Amino acid sequence: MEKKSLLQRTADSINRLPAFLRPRALSLAVGKVVPYVGTSRLRIEELNRERVVASIRNRRRIQNHIKGVHACAMALLAETASGFAVGMNLPDDKLPLIKSFKVDFKKRTKGDMRVVATLTPEQRERLKTEERGDLLVEVHVTDESGSEPILCQMLWAWVPRKR
């Protein structure tokens, strides 16, 4: 049986809570690991090895000059979901690192934003078995209208954790 990482064990225990409690508990846990995510009030809706779903409300504190979600907040949303998708599949002796990300802004956003980051079974296997490497995480960011106003490419690397 495969040994689960601390992140996987934490997510598994939270995912056993009643459905209405999970997003709040997941968001608090992720905010403890990455304080800026908590400060920005990202909502973690789903966190497992296959996919991560997160959202951010279009509220005054994170708006740009045209009352939409600020570009940095959208990038944070995509980076966070993709990073936790990687982290959920890494053993504790490996460290995830963002290598590069590209965000193309296609059109004006409407309202709140939501992201879904997924990994293929092959990518999950690489994270588990290879000592180091990198991979492109599939990320889809949508707004309230259901369209994808931004296109993202998130390239993550992993390396052995120094002791």
C-alpha positions as CSV (number, residue, x, y, z in Angstrom):
1,M,0.0,0.0,0.0
2,E,1.3,3.4,-1.0
3,K,2.3,5.8,1.8
4,K,0.2,9.0,1.7
5,S,1.8,12.4,2.1
6,L,0.8,14.8,4.9
7,L,-1.2,16.9,2.4
8,Q,-3.0,13.8,1.2
9,R,-3.8,12.7,4.7
10,T,-5.1,16.1,5.7
11,A,-7.3,16.4,2.6
12,D,-8.6,12.8,3.1
13,S,-9.6,13.6,6.7
14,I,-11.3,16.9,5.6
15,N,-13.1,15.1,2.7
16,R,-14.7,12.8,5.3
17,L,-16.5,15.8,6.8
18,P,-20.1,16.6,5.8
19,A,-20.2,18.3,2.3
20,F,-21.3,21.7,3.6
21,L,-18.2,21.9,5.9
22,R,-15.6,20.8,3.4
23,P,-15.0,24.0,1.5
24,R,-14.4,26.1,4.6
25,A,-12.2,23.4,6.2
26,L,-10.2,22.9,3.0
27,S,-9.8,26.7,2.5
28,L,-8.5,27.1,6.1
29,A,-6.1,24.2,5.7
30,V,-4.7,25.6,2.4
31,G,-4.5,29.1,3.9
32,K,-2.3,27.7,6.7
33,V,0.1,26.1,4.2
34,V,0.2,29.2,1.9
35,P,-0.8,32.3,4.0
36,Y,-1.3,34.6,1.0
37,V,-4.0,32.2,-0.3
38,G,-5.8,32.7,3.0
39,T,-5.4,36.5,2.9
40,S,-6.8,36.6,-0.6
41,R,-9.8,34.5,0.6
42,L,-9.6,31.8,-2.1
43,R,-12.3,29.2,-1.6
44,I,-11.1,25.6,-2.0
45,E,-14.1,23.7,-3.1
46,E,-12.5,20.3,-4.0
47,L,-9.1,18.9,-3.2
48,N,-8.1,15.4,-4.3
49,R,-5.4,13.7,-6.3
50,E,-7.4,14.0,-9.6
51,R,-8.5,17.6,-9.5
52,V,-8.6,20.8,-7.5
53,V,-11.4,23.3,-7.7
54,A,-11.1,26.8,-6.3
55,S,-12.9,30.1,-6.6
56,I,-12.6,33.7,-5.7
57,R,-15.4,36.2,-5.2
58,N,-15.4,39.5,-7.1
59,R,-15.3,41.8,-4.1
60,R,-13.9,45.3,-3.8
61,R,-10.5,44.3,-2.2
62,I,-9.5,42.2,-5.2
63,Q,-10.9,44.3,-8.1
64,N,-9.2,46.1,-10.8
65,H,-10.0,49.6,-12.1
66,I,-13.0,48.3,-14.2
67,K,-14.6,46.4,-11.3
68,G,-13.4,42.9,-12.4
69,V,-11.2,40.5,-10.6
70,H,-7.7,41.8,-10.7
71,A,-5.2,40.0,-13.0
72,C,-3.0,39.1,-10.1
73,A,-6.0,37.5,-8.3
74,M,-6.8,35.4,-11.4
75,A,-3.2,34.3,-11.7
76,L,-3.2,33.4,-8.0
77,L,-6.3,31.3,-8.4
78,A,-4.8,29.3,-11.3
79,E,-1.4,29.0,-9.6
80,T,-2.9,27.8,-6.4
81,A,-5.1,25.2,-7.9
82,S,-2.4,23.8,-10.2
83,G,0.1,23.8,-7.3
84,F,-2.1,21.9,-5.0
85,A,-2.9,19.4,-7.8
86,V,0.8,18.7,-8.0
87,G,1.2,18.8,-4.2
88,M,-1.5,16.2,-3.7
89,N,0.4,13.7,-5.7
90,L,4.0,14.3,-4.4
91,P,5.5,12.3,-1.6
92,D,6.7,14.3,1.4
93,D,10.4,14.0,0.3
94,K,9.7,16.1,-2.8
95,L,9.1,19.8,-3.1
96,P,6.8,21.4,-5.7
97,L,8.0,24.6,-7.4
98,I,6.4,26.8,-10.0
99,K,8.7,27.0,-12.9
100,S,6.8,29.3,-15.1
101,F,3.2,30.4,-15.8
102,K,1.6,32.2,-18.7
103,V,-1.7,33.9,-18.5
104,D,-3.4,35.2,-21.7
105,F,-6.3,37.6,-21.0
106,K,-8.8,37.0,-23.8
107,K,-11.8,39.1,-22.7
108,R,-13.3,41.1,-19.8
109,T,-14.4,38.9,-16.9
110,K,-17.9,38.9,-15.4
111,G,-18.3,38.4,-11.6
112,D,-16.7,35.6,-9.5
113,M,-14.0,33.3,-10.9
114,R,-13.6,29.6,-10.7
115,V,-10.7,27.3,-11.6
116,V,-10.4,23.5,-12.2
117,A,-6.9,22.0,-12.3
118,T,-6.5,18.4,-13.3
119,L,-3.7,15.9,-13.8
120,T,-3.7,12.8,-16.0
121,P,-3.0,9.4,-14.5
122,E,0.4,9.4,-16.3
123,Q,1.3,12.8,-14.7
124,R,0.3,11.5,-11.3
125,E,2.5,8.4,-11.8
126,R,5.4,10.6,-12.8
127,L,5.1,12.7,-9.6
128,K,5.0,9.6,-7.5
129,T,8.0,7.8,-9.1
130,E,10.4,10.3,-10.6
131,E,12.9,12.0,-8.4
132,R,12.6,15.3,-10.2
133,G,10.9,16.7,-13.3
134,D,8.4,19.1,-14.6
135,L,4.9,19.0,-16.1
136,L,2.3,21.3,-17.5
137,V,-0.9,21.3,-15.4
138,E,-4.2,21.6,-17.2
139,V,-6.1,24.6,-15.8
140,H,-9.5,26.0,-16.8
141,V,-10.6,29.4,-15.4
142,T,-14.2,30.5,-15.9
143,D,-16.2,33.5,-14.8
144,E,-19.9,33.7,-13.8
145,S,-21.0,33.6,-17.5
146,G,-19.3,30.2,-17.8
147,S,-16.8,31.4,-20.4
148,E,-13.0,31.2,-20.1
149,P,-11.8,34.8,-20.2
150,I,-8.2,33.8,-19.5
151,L,-6.1,30.9,-20.8
152,C,-3.4,29.6,-18.5
153,Q,-0.3,27.5,-18.8
154,M,1.2,26.4,-15.4
155,L,4.5,24.6,-15.6
156,W,5.4,23.0,-12.3
157,A,8.7,21.3,-11.3
158,W,9.5,19.0,-8.4
159,V,12.8,18.4,-6.7
160,P,14.0,16.4,-3.7
161,R,13.3,18.2,-0.5
162,K,16.5,19.2,1.3
163,R,16.9,17.7,4.8
